[in-house]
Amino acid sequence: ISGSWIDQSGNNQHGGQATSSNRPTYGAAALNSKGVLHFTAAQSLDLSGSGDSQIRTIAAVLKQASTQSAVTKPFGGNQNLTTAGQKFSLGAIDSGALSTTYSIVVWQMVAGDYSIHVDGTNKGSSTSSLSPHAFDKVGNDLAGSIAEVIAYDRALSDGVREKLEGYLAHKWGLNGSLASSHTYQNTKP
């Protein structure tokens, strides 16, 4: 489907944009010889229906444009996932990790168990009892590039999260960015 990012989970939460000028551009062979989507802050894909209110963990390979210094919500909803200082965040949790280079980021938003991991390293956690609003976009207000997004309706164990990080790292050529102690820095899961 032209102008769409197809949901491979079978849940039909496809991302689409009816207005051609608001669609991201496709960059072929942009990262590890694979294509990514490039967004301006005005471009986004809207998820089918009203989005997904059951998402509790998002893993993504992405980067923010070096020209953008803004708090952004790349997946819509009410979760700030970057800071004005060009860092990845989860609400008030500032990871301290630069958002202007491709990273593997895992945001977990389960009531009582919030955390952010960047390139396999825990960058902060919280015991917030809040649940996020429905995630309804891809891109939203982020100026940057998104290679892959994987979402879950539950928290992930540390072992599953590490396998996911390892999978994404080796697929996208980012395994050198993983912490040297990461289980899958040198071998694929």
Phi and psi in degrees as GROMACS dihedral restraints (atoms count N, CA, C in turn):
[ dihedral_restraints ]
;  ai    aj    ak    al  type     phi  dphi    fc
    3     4     5     6     1   -64.7    20    10
    4     5     6     7     1   135.0    20    10
    6     7     8     9     1    76.7    20    10
    7     8     9    10     1    18.0    20    10
    9    10    11    12     1  -125.3    20    10
   10    11    12    13     1   152.9    20    10
   12    13    14    15     1  -116.0    20    10
   13    14    15    16     1   112.8    20    10
   15    16    17    18     1   -81.2    20    10
   16    17    18    19     1   129.3    20    10
   18    19    20    21     1   -71.8    20    10
   19    20    21    22     1   116.0    20    10
   21    22    23    24     1   -85.4    20    10
   22    23    24    25     1    -2.9    20    10
   24    25    26    27     1   -79.8    20    10
   25    26    27    28     1   -16.4    20    10
   27    28    29    30     1    91.6    20    10
   28    29    30    31     1     1.8    20    10
   30    31    32    33     1   -90.3    20    10
   31    32    33    34     1     0.6    20    10
   33    34    35    36     1    57.6    20    10
   34    35    36    37     1    33.8    20    10
   36    37    38    39     1   -95.3    20    10
   37    38    39    40     1    58.4    20    10
   39    40    41    42     1   -69.1    20    10
   40    41    42    43     1   144.0    20    10
   42    43    44    45     1   -94.9    20    10
   43    44    45    46     1   129.7    20    10
   45    46    47    48     1  -145.4    20    10
   46    47    48    49     1   163.9    20    10
   48    49    50    51     1  -146.3    20    10
   49    50    51    52     1   114.4    20    10
   51    52    53    54     1   -72.4    20    10
   52    53    54    55     1   -30.7    20    10
   54    55    56    57     1   -89.8    20    10
   55    56    57    58     1   112.6    20    10
   57    58    59    60     1   -58.6    20    10
   58    59    60    61     1   -35.5    20    10
   60    61    62    63     1   -70.7    20    10
   61    62    63    64     1   -15.4    20    10
   63    64    65    66     1   -97.3    20    10
   64    65    66    67     1     4.7    20    10
   66    67    68    69     1   -84.9    20    10
   67    68    69    70     1   143.3    20    10
   69    70    71    72     1   -68.6    20    10
   70    71    72    73     1   166.2    20    10
   72    73    74    75     1  -103.1    20    10
   73    74    75    76     1   150.9    20    10
   75    76    77    78     1   -95.5    20    10
   76    77    78    79     1   126.8    20    10
   78    79    80    81     1  -107.0    20    10
   79    80    81    82     1   103.1    20    10
   81    82    83    84     1   -69.2    20    10
   82    83    84    85     1   141.1    20    10
   84    85    86    87     1    53.7    20    10
   85    86    87    88     1    34.4    20    10
   87    88    89    90     1   -80.0    20    10
   88    89    90    91     1   -26.5    20    10
   90    91    92    93     1  -144.0    20    10
   91    92    93    94     1   116.8    20    10
   93    94    95    96     1    53.2    20    10
   94    95    96    97     1    40.6    20    10
   96    97    98    99     1    63.9    20    10
   97    98    99   100     1    22.2    20    10
   99   100   101   102     1  -120.9    20    10
  100   101   102   103     1   156.2    20    10
  102   103   104   105     1   -81.7    20    10
  103   104   105   106     1   150.0    20    10
  105   106   107   108     1  -134.3    20    10
  106   107   108   109     1   165.1    20    10
  108   109   110   111     1  -100.9    20    10
  109   110   111   112     1   132.4    20    10
  111   112   113   114     1  -105.7    20    10
  112   113   114   115     1   129.7    20    10
  114   115   116   117     1  -118.4    20    10
  115   116   117   118     1   143.5    20    10
  117   118   119   120     1   -94.1    20    10
  118   119   120   121     1   169.8    20    10
  120   121   122   123     1   -64.2    20    10
  121   122   123   124     1   -16.3    20    10
  123   124   125   126     1   -96.8    20    10
  124   125   126   127     1    -2.2    20    10
  126   127   128   129     1  -107.1    20    10
  127   128   129   130     1   142.5    20    10
  129   130   131   132     1  -162.5    20    10
  130   131   132   133     1   165.4    20    10
  132   133   134   135     1  -112.4    20    10
  133   134   135   136     1   133.6    20    10
  135   136   137   138     1   -93.4    20    10
  136   137   138   139     1   134.2    20    10
  138   139   140   141     1   -76.0    20    10
  139   140   141   142     1   146.4    20    10
  141   142   143   144     1   -53.8    20    10
  142   143   144   145     1   146.3    20    10
  144   145   146   147     1    68.2    20    10
  145   146   147   148     1  -142.0    20    10
  147   148   149   150     1  -104.5    20    10
  148   149   150   151     1    20.8    20    10
  150   151   152   153     1    91.2    20    10
  151   152   153   154     1  -166.7    20    10
  153   154   155   156     1  -124.9    20    10
  154   155   156   157     1   112.4    20    10
  156   157   158   159     1   -87.9    20    10
  157   158   159   160     1    -1.2    20    10
  159   160   161   162     1   -95.3    20    10
  160   161   162   163     1    -6.5    20    10
  162   163   164   165     1   -66.3    20    10
  163   164   165   166     1   129.8    20    10
  165   166   167   168     1  -125.4    20    10
  166   167   168   169     1   -17.2    20    10
  168   169   170   171     1  -137.6    20    10
  169   170   171   172     1   132.1    20    10
  171   172   173   174     1  -125.1    20    10
  172   173   174   175     1   127.6    20    10
  174   175   176   177     1  -114.2    20    10
  175   176   177   178     1   133.7    20    10
  177   178   179   180     1  -147.2    20    10
  178   179   180   181     1   152.1    20    10
  180   181   182   183     1  -109.4    20    10
  181   182   183   184     1   114.4    20    10
  183   184   185   186     1  -158.8    20    10
  184   185   186   187     1   170.1    20    10
  186   187   188   189     1  -151.2    20    10
  187   188   189   190     1   153.1    20    10
  189   190   191   192     1   -95.4    20    10
  190   191   192   193     1   145.0    20    10
  192   193   194   195     1   -64.1    20    10
  193   194   195   196     1   141.7    20    10
  195   196   197   198     1   -66.0    20    10
  196   197   198   199     1   -15.2    20    10
  198   199   200   201     1   -87.1    20    10
  199   200   201   202     1    -6.6    20    10
  201   202   203   204     1  -106.8    20    10
  202   203   204   205     1   124.0    20    10
  204   205   206   207     1  -122.0    20    10
  205   206   207   208     1    82.0    20    10
  207   208   209   210     1  -148.2    20    10
  208   209   210   211     1   151.3    20    10
  210   211   212   213     1   -73.0    20    10
  211   212   213   214     1   127.3    20    10
  213   214   215   216     1  -131.0    20    10
  214   215   216   217     1   160.3    20    10
  216   217   218   219     1  -124.6    20    10
  217   218   219   220     1    77.5    20    10
  219   220   221   222     1   -60.2    20    10
  220   221   222   223     1   -15.5    20    10
  222   223   224   225     1  -119.3    20    10
  223   224   225   226     1    22.6    20    10
  225   226   227   228     1    70.3    20    10
  226   227   228   229     1  -147.8    20    10
  228   229   230   231     1    63.3    20    10
  229   230   231   232     1  -152.2    20    10
  231   232   233   234     1  -120.2    20    10
  232   233   234   235     1    16.8    20    10
  234   235   236   237     1   -99.8    20    10
  235   236   237   238     1   116.5    20    10
  237   238   239   240     1   -74.7    20    10
  238   239   240   241     1   122.9    20    10
  240   241   242   243     1  -117.5    20    10
  241   242   243   244     1    -2.0    20    10
  243   244   245   246     1  -137.2    20    10
  244   245   246   247     1   159.6    20    10
  246   247   248   249     1  -105.9    20    10
  247   248   249   250     1   168.5    20    10
  249   250   251   252     1   -68.0    20    10
  250   251   252   253     1   -15.3    20    10
  252   253   254   255     1   -93.2    20    10
  253   254   255   256     1    18.5    20    10
  255   256   257   258     1    59.3    20    10
  256   257   258   259     1    48.8    20    10
  258   259   260   261     1  -125.0    20    10
  259   260   261   262     1   153.2    20    10
  261   262   263   264     1   -75.7    20    10
  262   263   264   265     1   146.4    20    10
  264   265   266   267     1  -147.3    20    10
  265   266   267   268     1   172.3    20    10
  267   268   269   270     1  -140.0    20    10
  268   269   270   271     1    96.0    20    10
  270   271   272   273     1    61.9    20    10
  271   272   273   274     1  -122.8    20    10
  273   274   275   276     1   -81.6    20    10
  274   275   276   277     1    -6.4    20    10
  276   277   278   279     1   -83.0    20    10
  277   278   279   280     1   110.2    20    10
  279   280   281   282     1   -93.0    20    10
  280   281   282   283     1   117.4    20    10
  282   283   284   285     1   -69.8    20    10
  283   284   285   286     1   -22.8    20    10
  285   286   287   288     1    77.8    20    10
  286   287   288   289     1    -4.6    20    10
  288   289   290   291     1   -92.8    20    10
  289   290   291   292     1   128.1    20    10
  291   292   293   294     1   -58.4    20    10
  292   293   294   295     1   136.8    20    10
  294   295   296   297     1   -96.0    20    10
  295   296   297   298     1     3.1    20    10
  297   298   299   300     1   -95.1    20    10
  298   299   300   301     1     5.9    20    10
  300   301   302   303     1  -125.9    20    10
  301   302   303   304     1   151.7    20    10
  303   304   305   306     1   -56.4    20    10
  304   305   306   307     1   130.3    20    10
  306   307   308   309     1  -140.0    20    10
  307   308   309   310     1   159.1    20    10
  309   310   311   312     1   -99.7    20    10
  310   311   312   313     1   115.0    20    10
  312   313   314   315     1  -118.7    20    10
  313   314   315   316     1   133.0    20    10
  315   316   317   318     1  -120.5    20    10
  316   317   318   319     1   114.7    20    10
  318   319   320   321     1  -103.5    20    10
  319   320   321   322     1   124.1    20    10
  321   322   323   324     1  -113.6    20    10
  322   323   324   325     1   126.9    20    10
  324   325   326   327     1  -129.6    20    10
  325   326   327   328     1    60.3    20    10
  327   328   329   330     1  -102.0    20    10
  328   329   330   331     1   131.6    20    10
  330   331   332   333     1   -49.0    20    10
  331   332   333   334     1   124.3    20    10
  333   334   335   336     1    86.7    20    10
  334   335   336   337     1    -6.1    20    10
  336   337   338   339     1  -148.8    20    10
  337   338   339   340     1    68.6    20    10
  339   340   341   342     1   -91.8    20    10
  340   341   342   343     1   140.3    20    10
  342   343   344   345     1  -158.9    20    10
  343   344   345   346     1   158.2    20    10
  345   346   347   348     1  -132.0    20    10
  346   347   348   349     1   128.7    20    10
  348   349   350   351     1  -118.7    20    10
  349   350   351   352     1   131.5    20    10
  351   352   353   354     1  -121.3    20    10
  352   353   354   355     1   123.2    20    10
  354   355   356   357     1    50.5    20    10
  355   356   357   358     1    40.2    20    10
  357   358   359   360     1    84.1    20    10
  358   359   360   361     1     3.9    20    10
  360   361   362   363     1  -113.0    20    10
  361   362   363   364     1   130.7    20    10
  363   364   365   366     1   -67.0    20    10
  364   365   366   367     1   121.2    20    10
  366   367   368   369     1  -109.4    20    10
  367   368   369   370     1     6.2    20    10
  369   370   371   372     1   151.8    20    10
  370   371   372   373     1   155.1    20    10
  372   373   374   375     1  -149.2    20    10
  373   374   375   376     1   166.7    20    10
  375   376   377   378     1  -153.0    20    10
  376   377   378   379     1   156.3    20    10
  378   379   380   381     1  -104.5    20    10
  379   380   381   382     1    27.6    20    10
  381   382   383   384     1   -51.0    20    10
  382   383   384   385     1   139.5    20    10
  384   385   386   387     1   -94.5    20    10
  385   386   387   388     1     3.6    20    10
  387   388   389   390     1   -82.4    20    10
  388   389   390   391     1   151.0    20    10
  390   391   392   393     1  -107.4    20    10
  391   392   393   394     1   141.6    20    10
  393   394   395   396     1   -70.4    20    10
  394   395   396   397     1   155.5    20    10
  396   397   398   399     1   -69.6    20    10
  397   398   399   400     1   168.6    20    10
  399   400   401   402     1   -59.1    20    10
  400   401   402   403     1   136.9    20    10
  402   403   404   405     1   -85.6    20    10
  403   404   405   406     1   122.9    20    10
  405   406   407   408     1  -128.6    20    10
  406   407   408   409     1     5.8    20    10
  408   409   410   411     1  -145.1    20    10
  409   410   411   412     1   164.6    20    10
  411   412   413   414     1  -127.6    20    10
  412   413   414   415     1   124.5    20    10
  414   415   416   417     1   100.8    20    10
  415   416   417   418     1   -67.2    20    10
  417   418   419   420     1    51.3    20    10
  418   419   420   421     1  -107.4    20    10
  420   421   422   423     1  -108.0    20    10
  421   422   423   424     1    10.2    20    10
  423   424   425   426     1   -81.1    20    10
  424   425   426   427     1   128.8    20    10
  426   427   428   429     1   -96.8    20    10
  427   428   429   430     1   115.4    20    10
  429   430   431   432     1   166.0    20    10
  430   431   432   433     1  -158.4    20    10
  432   433   434   435     1  -130.6    20    10
  433   434   435   436     1   139.3    20    10
  435   436   437   438     1  -125.6    20    10
  436   437   438   439     1   124.5    20    10
  438   439   440   441     1   -94.2    20    10
  439   440   441   442     1   -43.8    20    10
  441   442   443   444     1  -155.5    20    10
  442   443   444   445     1   147.2    20    10
  444   445   446   447     1  -135.4    20    10
  445   446   447   448     1   131.0    20    10
  447   448   449   450     1  -128.4    20    10
  448   449   450   451     1   127.9    20    10
  450   451   452   453     1  -123.5    20    10
  451   452   453   454     1   146.4    20    10
  453   454   455   456     1  -128.6    20    10
  454   455   456   457     1   154.6    20    10
  456   457   458   459     1   -93.7    20    10
  457   458   459   460     1    17.7    20    10
  459   460   461   462     1  -155.4    20    10
  460   461   462   463     1   171.3    20    10
  462   463   464   465     1   -73.3    20    10
  463   464   465   466     1   155.1    20    10
  465   466   467   468     1  -107.8    20    10
  466   467   468   469     1   142.9    20    10
  468   469   470   471     1   -68.1    20    10
  469   470   471   472     1   161.8    20    10
  471   472   473   474     1   -58.4    20    10
  472   473   474   475     1   -40.0    20    10
  474   475   476   477     1   -63.7    20    10
  475   476   477   478     1   -43.5    20    10
  477   478   479   480     1   -68.1    20    10
  478   479   480   481     1   -42.7    20    10
  480   481   482   483     1   -59.0    20    10
  481   482   483   484     1   -44.2    20    10
  483   484   485   486     1   -63.4    20    10
  484   485   486   487     1   -39.5    20    10
  486   487   488   489     1   -62.9    20    10
  487   488   489   490     1   -42.4    20    10
  489   490   491   492     1   -62.8    20    10
  490   491   492   493     1   -46.1    20    10
  492   493   494   495     1   -60.2    20    10
  493   494   495   496     1   -42.4    20    10
  495   496   497   498     1   -63.4    20    10
  496   497   498   499     1   -43.8    20    10
  498   499   500   501     1   -58.1    20    10
  499   500   501   502     1   -51.0    20    10
  501   502   503   504     1   -64.3    20    10
  502   503   504   505     1   -40.8    20    10
  504   505   506   507     1   -61.7    20    10
  505   506   507   508     1   -46.5    20    10
  507   508   509   510     1   -72.8    20    10
  508   509   510   511     1   -36.1    20    10
  510   511   512   513     1   -63.1    20    10
  511   512   513   514     1   -43.3    20    10
  513   514   515   516     1   -98.8    20    10
  514   515   516   517     1     7.0    20    10
  516   517   518   519     1    72.5    20    10
  517   518   519   520     1    29.2    20    10
  519   520   521   522     1  -111.8    20    10
  520   521   522   523     1    13.6    20    10
  522   523   524   525     1   -63.1    20    10
  523   524   525   526     1   -25.9    20    10
  525   526   527   528     1   -68.0    20    10
  526   527   528   529     1   -17.3    20    10
  528   529   530   531     1   -83.4    20    10
  529   530   531   532     1   -18.0    20    10
  531   532   533   534     1   -67.8    20    10
  532   533   534   535     1   151.1    20    10
  534   535   536   537     1   -56.0    20    10
  535   536   537   538     1   144.8    20    10
  537   538   539   540     1   -60.4    20    10
  538   539   540   541     1   -24.2    20    10
  540   541   542   543     1   -88.2    20    10
  541   542   543   544     1    -0.9    20    10
  543   544   545   546     1   -66.2    20    10
  544   545   546   547     1   135.6    20    10
  546   547   548   549     1   -53.4    20    10
  547   548   549   550     1   -34.0    20    10
  549   550   551   552     1  -115.4    20    10
  550   551   552   553     1    24.7    20    10
  552   553   554   555     1   -64.6    20    10
  553   554   555   556     1   -42.4    20    10
  555   556   557   558     1  -101.6    20    10
  556   557   558   559     1   -17.4    20    10
  558   559   560   561     1  -130.5    20    10
  559   560   561   562     1   147.9    20    10
  561   562   563   564     1   -73.3    20    10
  562   563   564   565     1   146.6    20    10
